[in-house]
Amino acid sequence: MLQSGELRAPVDSTVDPPGEYEFMAQASDVAGNSAQTTSRADGQPMRLTFPLKSGVKLNAHLAPGGSRQMTVAYRQVAKVAGRLRDASERPLAGQEVT
């Protein structure tokens, strides 16, 4: 898909075995011109290491009251405080939790 002059495509990195993958982009126009590349715009190879996301552990409490369980209605906001760690228990600072 073309967005703001860039080719973009979603990829599910959990369905293939872990490892490095090289991607190829192919584009064509209505006049029949086509091109393909395995390079990014900066010339670097388009390689990604799967999985793109790694396991994390979140120890937290929910506000208000610090309860362990809370039901939040769709599109409502709840404040969570806690520590985010990777699968090896190392802290992950400054990461957005979605």
Summary of the structure (lengths in Angstrom):
residues: 98
radius of gyration: 20.3
end to end distance: 24.3
largest distance: 63.6
contacts: 153
relative contact order: 0.17
helix: 0%
strand: 39%
